Amino acid sequence: MIDQDAEIDVETCEKNSSFSDFEDSADEIIYLPAIPSPDAPDEQPDKCLVSSSKLEDSNH
């Protein structure tokens, strides 16, 4: 019985925290990807190509 109460308490606390965190995080998450998004796709293919070339060189 004590365990059940503890679990319910934890879940309630977590849900409350999640909601508070979610609102704060949502704002940050919306702003963060907006900036790196344009850079990320440009850098990723480069790194992938470099990694692929190195792998091919090693195999050859």
Buried (B, 14 or more C-beta within 10 A) or exposed (E): EEEEEEEEEEEEEEEEEEEEEEEEEEEEEEEEEEEEEEEEEEEEEEEEEEEEEEEEEEEE
